[in-house]
Amino acid sequence: MKLRLVRLLAPLGVASVLLFQPAITNTAQATVPGIDDEMNDIQSRLLSGSAEMELNSKHNGEGTKPTGYFTRGSDSCPTNQSSNIKVNQNCLNLTDPDLQGRGQAQNEESIAADPNQPNHIIASYNDYRRGDGTCGVSYSLDKGRTWNDATTPNIFTRNPGTTFPREYWQAGGDTSVGWDSKGNAYLSCQLFKRGPATAGDPDRASGFFVFRSTQNNGASYNFPGRPVFQTGRQTTFLPLEDKQFMGIDNSPTACASGTAVATPGAGCTPFQDRIYVTWTEFAPSGTAFIYEAYSSDYGEHFSARHLVSVNNPLCPNAYGISAAGTCNENQFSQPFVGPDGVLYVIFNNFNNAETVSGPDNRNQILMARSLDGGQTFTSLVKVSDYYDLPDCATYQQGHDFGRACVPEKNATANSIFRATNYASGAVNPANPAQVVVALGSYINQHSKESNGCVPTGTDPVTGQNLFTGVSNAFADGHGNGVDTRDGSVKPLPDLAREYKAAGIEWVAVGDENYGEGSSREHAAMEPRYMGGRAIIVRSFARIHEANLKKQGVLALTLADPADYEKFRADDTVDVVGLAELAPGKPVTVVVHHADGSRDEIRTTHTMSEEHIEWFRAGSALNVLRQQS
């Protein structure tokens, strides 16, 4: 993207103009909102890749071209590499170029061995062979030397309501697998509807289900799956249940009947074969709490959910969302159990002190512990700090805005390798006092990568940097802009903060498809928070334009795209006639140049009466606050 800074005069006040040009341009999407229209900035940052890819209407297809099209004898398409054995035995589907990866890929794997018979292994994965993602599963009876594919019977489950008997699911994934002490295998599966933007179906239900393979080693599963937690039919994406993970107490030694509390370090468990599932719920309020539910009857029924991410001084930044729940932004939980029956849950937390201010941008792994089989949890403890990878857009020429990825050490930006830190924990079966947690921490305050992998702080509201990853038309390098007060070049986050402190409001001027890849709310919330009042572009990416409206930012489109070239680094602007702003009525922008000349530019907008009310109030939330 390219960027220019200019000033905005009356009636919005003095401001600077940022001129953007996208690095890549995609075809405009349909007009039906996706999940990013409902999520706030920090929720969008935390949403799992599987759910984001399925529920975000902008994704038509992405992924690489896997191999394995031709069969080998009677052994499907194993494509083994030396001693590395291919688990999924399918042959490659031939997918249209615009849907590469769909109908082909498997990813986000989980694997578990039967503790009583180590020859028996089950593995699961997000399986895209049918087109959309589903919960794929395979099994081996010879320590992984050969594999067979099983079919998860998850096309529908029982509907919890009374209006219709079945809920037919359109996508699924985020699997995990495990075994109990009796040799039964279990598959945990997230299921959800795609929503009207993709499927035309207004239902946006989601939920978690557990499927049991009873004494046949993962070759088949009970039908229908048993619900851990489900929303039932709903016409909004939120609340969304996301990124569930399963842990099973398969300790071989059960305590005496009637024992209700685990004793740390004991040689037995009171909760043998109890199945635990933890997950994140993205709520309409903006929170992302971690919950847990358990089954004590081999996955037939599950308890009511219990809050895991309880309040704690380790969470000083509640993002202004819920003062009553300070540890309110979390993701990537995992439950695991010791041989003494003590349940541990680890998860990533984003409410730590470093998100409040300063150049550091680390986050933290927290752990909760339960001694009563998942009914209550002790106070949270901190496991470790960690650093996520840099955001893709900064280092990959604007690609994949709002996601973290591995930057190419090259002049090109063809590879967008997404990654995240998903910690994994285990207890020493010979010594339950020893708990180990493995995690990824990709950069730190001492990083000296030539591509700029150095922590530079986070916005206290959004958790990410303002306008990081754009190129300014008047300043060299990613993320820099020209200070119109003195002509100096500064990082855009610093420049925006200085403008805000000085009371200088600003507008951004962008090229085609402005906001492409940045459908998440923080891409609109950050400009408003830092003093941005209007965005003037050749054209908008649809979802980003909608998010700007919700944030009370004036979204204007140049009636003549050639007027984009009329803006200069030292301009100031007037946006006139806003008192008469109305649906369908053009808006005039007067550009004042430093040499005394001026250009009068005609712009259009797509705001309804409701959108205009949001603009006048400063945001949609301000309108709701006034109404309440």
BELCORHU-V812076 format. One record per residue. SS is DSSP state (H for helix, E for strand, L for the rest). OMEGA is omega in whole degrees, 0 to 359 (none if undefined). D_LAST is the distance of its C-alpha to the last C-alpha in Angstrom with 1 decimal. Layout:
BEGIN
SS;OMEGA;D_LAST, SS;OMEGA;D_LAST
END
This chain:
BEGIN
L;175;39.8, L;192;40.9, L;175;38.9, L;177;39.4, L;177;37.9, L;180;37.7, E;176;35.7, E;179;33.0, L;182;33.4, L;6;31.5, L;182;29.0, L;181;27.3, L;183;29.5, L;182;32.4, L;176;32.2, L;181;34.5, E;178;35.0, E;183;35.5, E;186;37.7, E;169;37.6, L;185;40.1, L;177;39.5, L;179;42.4, L;182;42.1, L;177;40.7, L;177;39.8, L;179;39.4, L;184;36.0, L;179;34.1, L;186;32.7, L;180;29.4, L;184;27.7, L;172;25.3, L;185;26.6, H;183;25.1, H;176;24.7, H;182;22.0, L;185;19.7, L;172;21.0, L;187;20.2, H;186;23.2, H;176;24.5, H;180;24.1, H;178;26.2, H;187;28.7, H;184;29.2, L;182;29.3, L;181;32.8, H;180;35.2, H;181;36.0, H;181;32.4, H;182;31.7, H;182;34.9, H;190;34.3, H;179;30.7, L;188;30.6, L;182;31.9, L;184;33.7, L;173;36.3, L;180;39.2, L;175;41.8, L;182;42.8, L;182;45.3, L;180;49.1, L;179;52.0, L;178;53.3, L;175;57.0, L;180;58.7, L;185;59.4, L;180;63.0, L;177;63.9, L;182;66.4, L;177;68.9, L;189;67.1, L;181;64.5, L;182;61.7, L;187;60.6, L;181;60.6, L;178;61.1, L;177;61.7, E;183;62.4, L;181;65.2, L;177;64.1, E;188;60.4, L;177;59.8, L;182;57.3, L;179;55.1, L;189;53.7, L;185;56.8, L;171;55.5, L;187;57.0, L;168;55.0, L;177;53.4, L;188;53.9, L;176;50.5, L;185;49.8, H;183;49.5, H;179;45.9, H;181;45.0, L;185;47.2, L;175;46.3, L;182;44.8, L;189;47.4, L;197;49.1, L;163;47.4, E;181;46.9, E;179;45.0, E;190;43.1, E;173;45.8, E;183;46.2, E;180;49.5, E;178;50.9, E;177;54.3, E;183;55.3, L;180;56.1, L;180;59.0, E;187;60.4, E;173;59.8, E;187;61.4, E;183;58.3, E;170;55.4, E;179;52.2, E;180;50.1, E;186;46.9, E;167;45.1, E;190;42.7, E;184;45.0, L;185;44.7, L;182;47.9, L;181;46.4, L;172;44.3, L;180;40.9, L;171;40.6, E;182;41.4, E;180;42.6, E;181;46.3, E;178;48.7, E;180;52.4, E;178;54.9, E;179;58.3, L;183;61.0, L;178;63.2, L;174;61.2, L;180;59.7, L;176;62.9, L;185;61.9, L;172;58.7, E;178;57.5, E;172;54.3, E;179;52.4, L;177;49.8, L;182;46.4, L;189;45.6, L;181;41.9, L;173;41.6, E;173;39.5, E;178;38.3, E;178;37.3, L;182;33.9, L;180;31.9, L;183;30.4, L;185;32.4, L;177;32.0, L;190;34.7, L;187;37.2, E;170;37.1, E;179;34.9, E;186;36.9, L;182;36.2, L;181;36.7, E;180;36.9, E;180;37.4, E;181;38.7, E;187;38.1, E;166;40.9, E;185;42.6, E;178;45.7, E;181;47.5, E;170;50.2, L;183;50.5, L;182;53.6, L;180;55.1, L;173;55.2, L;178;52.2, E;183;50.3, E;176;46.5, E;174;44.4, E;189;40.6, E;172;38.9, E;178;35.4, E;180;34.8, E;175;32.1, L;184;31.6, L;180;31.8, L;187;29.1, H;182;29.4, H;182;30.3, H;188;33.6, H;183;34.4, L;181;32.6, L;182;31.3, L;181;27.5, L;179;27.8, L;182;26.8, L;175;27.8, E;179;29.3, E;179;31.1, E;181;34.1, E;177;37.4, E;178;40.6, E;181;44.0, E;171;47.1, E;189;50.6, L;173;52.8, L;173;56.1, L;164;56.8, L;176;55.7, L;181;52.8, L;177;54.8, L;188;52.3, L;179;49.1, L;181;47.7, L;356;45.7, L;177;42.9, L;181;41.2, E;185;39.5, E;168;35.8, E;177;34.6, E;177;30.9, E;184;29.5, L;192;26.2, L;182;27.6, L;177;26.9, L;183;23.6, L;172;22.8, L;178;21.1, L;182;23.2, L;5;20.8, L;176;21.4, E;177;24.9, E;191;27.7, E;167;30.1, E;176;33.4, E;175;34.7, E;187;38.0, E;172;40.3, E;185;42.7, E;176;45.3, L;181;47.2, L;176;50.7, L;183;52.6, L;186;56.1, L;179;56.2, E;176;54.1, L;179;53.9, L;180;55.1, L;180;53.1, L;177;50.5, L;188;49.7, L;183;45.9, L;177;45.4, L;176;46.9, L;181;49.3, L;179;49.2, L;181;52.7, L;180;53.9, L;180;56.1, L;177;54.1, E;174;50.6, L;191;48.9, L;182;46.8, L;178;49.4, L;174;48.2, L;182;44.5, E;180;42.5, E;174;39.4, E;175;36.8, E;182;34.2, E;175;31.6, E;171;28.4, E;173;25.1, E;187;22.9, L;177;19.4, L;180;16.4, L;181;14.9, L;183;17.9, L;175;20.2, E;181;23.8, E;175;25.1, E;178;28.7, E;179;29.4, E;171;32.7, E;183;34.2, E;174;37.9, E;177;40.5, L;178;43.5, L;174;45.2, L;174;46.3, L;178;43.1, L;180;42.9, L;180;39.6, L;182;37.0, L;167;35.0, L;183;31.3, L;179;30.0, E;180;30.0, E;178;28.2, L;184;30.7, L;183;28.9, L;180;28.1, L;180;27.1, L;177;29.9, L;176;30.9, L;183;32.2, L;183;28.7, L;183;27.7, L;181;25.5, L;179;22.3, L;179;21.1, L;186;17.9, L;184;16.6, L;181;17.1, L;181;18.7, L;179;19.7, L;189;21.7, L;178;23.6, L;193;26.1, L;178;23.5, E;188;25.3, E;176;28.6, E;172;30.9, E;178;34.5, E;174;35.1, E;173;38.5, E;174;39.6, E;192;43.3, E;175;45.4, L;179;48.5, L;178;51.6, L;178;50.5, L;177;47.3, L;179;44.9, E;175;42.0, E;174;40.8, E;175;37.7, E;179;37.6, E;175;34.9, E;178;33.9, E;186;31.2, L;178;29.5, L;186;27.8, L;188;31.1, H;183;31.8, H;179;33.5, H;181;30.2, L;182;29.0, L;176;31.8, L;184;35.5, L;184;37.7, L;180;37.8, L;177;35.8, L;170;36.9, E;189;34.8, E;171;35.8, E;177;37.0, E;179;35.8, E;172;37.4, E;182;36.4, E;178;39.1, E;178;39.2, L;184;42.2, L;174;41.1, L;175;41.0, L;179;37.5, L;176;35.6, L;182;34.7, L;178;35.0, L;178;36.4, L;181;35.0, L;172;34.8, E;180;37.8, E;177;38.3, E;185;41.0, E;165;41.2, E;173;39.8, E;177;40.2, L;174;39.8, L;173;38.7, L;177;40.6, L;178;39.7, E;186;37.3, H;189;39.2, H;182;38.3, H;190;39.8, H;182;43.1, L;171;43.4, L;174;43.1, L;181;39.4, L;166;39.7, L;184;37.1, L;176;34.3, L;179;32.2, L;175;34.9, E;181;37.5, E;179;41.2, E;181;44.8, L;172;45.9, L;172;49.2, L;185;51.9, L;179;53.1, L;181;52.5, L;177;51.0, L;185;47.6, L;183;48.6, L;177;47.6, L;185;44.0, E;180;44.4, E;177;41.0, L;175;41.0, L;179;38.9, L;176;39.6, L;184;39.5, L;179;41.1, E;183;43.5, E;178;44.7, E;177;47.6, E;177;49.5, L;182;53.2, L;179;54.6, L;181;57.6, L;186;55.6, L;175;52.0, L;182;51.4, L;180;51.5, E;182;48.2, E;176;48.2, E;176;45.3, E;182;46.1, L;176;43.7, L;174;43.9, L;199;43.5, L;178;44.4, L;177;44.4, L;186;44.4, L;180;44.6, L;182;48.3, L;181;48.2, L;181;50.4, L;181;50.0, L;179;51.2, L;172;48.1, L;180;45.8, L;180;44.6, L;178;43.6, L;181;40.2, L;175;38.4, L;180;35.2, L;176;31.6, L;184;28.5, L;180;26.4, L;190;23.2, L;183;24.8, L;178;28.0, L;184;30.2, L;178;32.0, L;174;31.0, L;175;33.1, L;177;35.8, L;177;38.2, L;176;38.6, E;182;41.6, E;181;41.6, L;183;43.8, L;181;45.1, E;180;45.2, E;173;47.2, E;179;45.8, E;171;42.6, L;180;39.4, E;177;41.0, E;181;40.2, E;174;41.8, L;185;40.5, L;179;40.9, L;183;41.5, L;178;44.8, L;181;45.5, L;179;45.3, E;184;44.3, E;172;41.6, E;184;39.5, H;177;36.3, H;179;34.0, H;182;35.8, H;179;35.9, H;178;32.2, H;178;31.5, H;177;34.1, H;181;32.6, H;180;29.2, H;181;30.9, L;180;32.8, L;181;29.8, L;175;31.3, L;185;29.0, E;173;30.6, E;176;30.7, E;177;32.5, E;187;35.1, E;182;36.0, L;182;38.6, L;172;38.5, L;181;35.9, E;182;33.9, L;178;31.8, L;180;34.2, L;183;33.9, L;182;30.6, L;182;28.1, L;188;26.2, L;184;22.9, H;179;24.5, H;175;26.9, H;182;24.1, H;183;21.9, H;177;25.0, H;180;26.0, H;182;22.7, H;183;22.6, L;173;26.2, L;177;25.9, E;184;26.6, E;181;25.3, E;173;27.2, E;183;29.4, E;189;32.4, E;170;34.5, L;175;37.2, L;182;35.1, E;159;32.1, L;193;31.9, H;185;29.4, H;180;26.9, H;177;27.0, H;179;26.3, H;180;23.2, H;176;22.0, H;179;22.7, H;180;20.5, H;181;17.5, L;178;18.3, L;178;18.5, L;182;22.3, E;182;24.4, E;185;26.7, E;179;29.9, E;180;33.1, E;177;36.5, L;175;38.0, L;183;41.4, H;180;41.4, H;179;44.4, H;176;42.3, H;184;41.2, H;183;44.6, H;181;44.1, L;180;41.8, L;186;43.7, L;187;43.1, L;181;43.0, L;161;41.0, E;184;38.1, E;167;36.0, E;167;34.1, E;193;31.4, E;175;31.8, L;183;30.1, H;176;26.5, H;179;25.5, H;182;26.9, L;183;25.5, L;179;25.3, L;177;25.8, L;183;29.5, L;180;30.4, L;179;32.4, E;181;31.6, E;175;34.5, E;178;35.0, E;182;37.8, E;180;39.6, E;180;41.6, L;184;44.5, L;181;46.2, L;178;49.5, L;178;47.9, L;182;47.6, E;174;44.5, E;177;43.3, E;188;40.8, E;179;39.0, E;178;37.2, E;177;34.3, E;178;32.2, L;181;28.7, L;184;27.0, L;172;23.5, L;176;21.8, H;179;19.6, H;179;16.6, H;180;18.3, H;176;19.1, H;177;15.5, H;181;15.0, H;182;18.1, H;181;17.3, H;181;14.0, L;175;16.0, L;176;14.6, H;179;12.6, H;178;10.5, H;177;9.9, H;179;8.7, H;179;6.2, H;179;5.2, H;182;5.5, H;181;3.8, L;none;0.0
END
